[in-house]
C-alpha cells in the first residue's frame, strides 16, 4: 500500500541498497509490512531548489492508505530526510515531501482494490 517515488539531482551509487533501506524505513514508521511497500528512485535528475542552486535536493511523493496524519507525517519526514542525508548528501532543508492520503477504494491491487 505505501508507495514512495523519489527524485533527486544527487547520484545514488547503490540504488538497490537505497531502495531496500527506504522500504525498511517506511515499514518502521508506518507499521506496514514490507511485502506491500513499493519504492522507486530517479537519481541525477535535472532539478534545482532555492534560488536556482544545484546543490543536492530531492522531492518525495509518499502515498499511503491510512497512516497520513499531522503526527505521522512529521516522523516520516524525519525518517525520509535522514535517509536522504545519509545516503546521498541531501540536507533535510533541501528535501520536499508530498504526503498523499489515499482512500482504500482508490488504490488498485491484484485486479481489485483495497
PyMOL commands that set and color helices and strands:
alter all, ss='L'
color gray80, all
select helices_A, chain A and resi 15-30+34-36+70-88+92-94+104-106
alter helices_A, ss='H'
color red, helices_A
select strands_A, chain A and resi 3-8+38-42+58-64+95-101+108-109+112-113
alter strands_A, ss='S'
color yellow, strands_A
deselect
rebuild
show_as cartoon
